[in-house]
Amino acid sequence: MKFPSLLLFTALGTLAACNKHNDSPTIDFGPNGGITQRDASGRLQGDPDPTDWTVDATWNQQEQDLFRSLGLDLNATATGNVTTSQIIAWPNPIGAGQAIFRYDTPVPVSCKFVIVDAKYQVVGPMLSSPAVRNAEFYYNVLGSAYQQGKRYRLYYVLYDGTAIYYKGHGDIKIGL
């Protein structure tokens, strides 16, 4: 009776795979919807999420792995200081189409950012800038891996050569 054994083995393997996926770490987007709302002009709407668009002191392994290609110590102390008005994304929530991520710094720095889902899976390509004092990135959320009504996290690293200037995250929502 090899068939029932094979069937049982296959079923157990499938359950183990499902459990492994369900046990993987997930992002806590925070209270009150977990986003800092901004209108189509970038103006703040309501109360900001205090964890968004600020410096993150330490990142877990999943977060660090997103930027492994930089070859930097991502949990090193940031050397720069950026205010919450100098690093933003808008509109948020994103009704349809295109959104903007912008940073302004007093010195030229390079930037890399990536958008992930709640399970740290990359949903948009990693974008980067050369060393400049300010940059705007436009990203499109139509016809892609983004789902209406879902929240995503934008991780960013601003760096100056081999030093972390500033790193953090901001949460975004697709759909109103």
N, C-alpha and C positions, 0 to 999 in steps of 0.2 A: 504494500500500500504506500507507494511513493507519492502519489498525487495528493492525498490529504496532508502529508508532511510538508510538501512543497507549498501548498496553499496556506498552511499555518505559518510557515516561515516567511512567506511573502506578506501576509497580513501583519505579522509582528514587526517586520522591517518597515512597512508603511506607517504603522503607529509610532514606531521609534522616530522615524523621520519627522512626522507631524509634531511630536512632543519636542524634539530638538528645536524645530523652527519656532514653536510657541514659547519655549523657554529662553529664546535669545533676548538680549537686553532691548528695552524700548525707551524711547525718549519721553521724559516728563515735560510737557510743554508749559506747565504751570497753571496757576489759577486764572479765572475770569477770561477764558478763551485762549489764554497763553500767547497773545500777540499784542504788539504795539500798533494801534490803528493809526493810519495816515491816509489823508485824502489824495486825490489825483495830482495835487500840487505839492505834496510832501508835508502838509501841515498836520500836526498832531491832532488826533481826535480822541477824546476821552483820556482815561488814565493809562500811562504806558506800563508795559510789563517790566518790572525792575531788573529782570535777568537778561533782557534783550539789549543788544547793541552796546554792551559794556565789556570790559576785559574779563576773560575767564582765566582764573589762576591756574587750574589744573584740568587736564582732559583725561577721560578714561581711554582705554586701549582702542575702542572702536573709533573714537574721535581722532586720536593720534594717527591711526592707520589711514584715515582719509587724506592725510598730507605727508605720508611716508616719503614720497618722492622728493620732498624738499630737503631731506637729510638734516633737519634741524632738531634740537632738543625742544619739543613743543611745550614742555612744562617748565622751561626756564623762565625766570622773571622777565616780564615785558619791560623794555627800556623806554617806551613812549607813553604819552598821555593823550588820550583823545576824549572829547566830551561827547555826550549822547547826541548833540546836535551836529556833530561832525561825521557821524557814521549812521546812515539810515537806509531804509528800503521803503519804497512806496509805489503805487498805492498798496495798502494792506488793510483789509483783505483785497486780493486782486480779483476784480470782477471778471475780466476777460482780457486776453491778449498779453500785453507787455508790461513789465514792471522794471523798476530801476533800483540798483544798489549803488550807493555813493559813499565815498570817504574823502575827508579833507584832513591833511596832516601838515604840521609846520615844516617838516623836512621831507625830501623825496624818499618814498619806500615802495617796495614791490608788494603786490597783493595777489593772493590766490583765494578763490572761494568756490564752494560747492554746495549744492542743495541735496538734502537727503530726506527720506521718509522716516516714519516713526521707528523703523527697525534699522536705521543707519544705512539703508540701501540708497546708493546714488541715483537720483532721478533726472538730474541735469548735468551737462558736461562741466568739468572744472574749468573755470575761467581765470585769467591772470592778466596783470598789467606789469609794464616795466616800472622802474623806479621813478615815480612822479609824486607831486604833493597832493594831487587830488585826481580822482577818476570816477567815472560813472560807467556802470555796466548795465546793459539792457538785456533782459532775459524774457523769453516768450513762454507762456504756460498753456498755449492752445495746441491741440493735436499732439500731445506728448504724453509722458508718463504721469503727469499731474492729474489728480482726480478732484472734481468739484466737491466742495465741502470739507476737504481734508486739510490738515496742517502739515507743514514741512519745516525743516530747520535749515537755515543758511549758515554755514560755518565759514569764517574768514580768518586769514592769517596775513598780517602786515609785517613785513620783515625788511631788514636792512643788511644785505649780505648774509652773514651767518647768525645774526642776532634777531630775536623776536622783538618787533617793535610793539605790536598789539595783536591780540587774538581774541576771538569771541564768537558769538552766535546771535542770531535773531530768528524768531519764528514768524512764518508767513502762512497765510490761509488763502486757499483758492476758492473763489466764489463768495458771494455776499451773505 
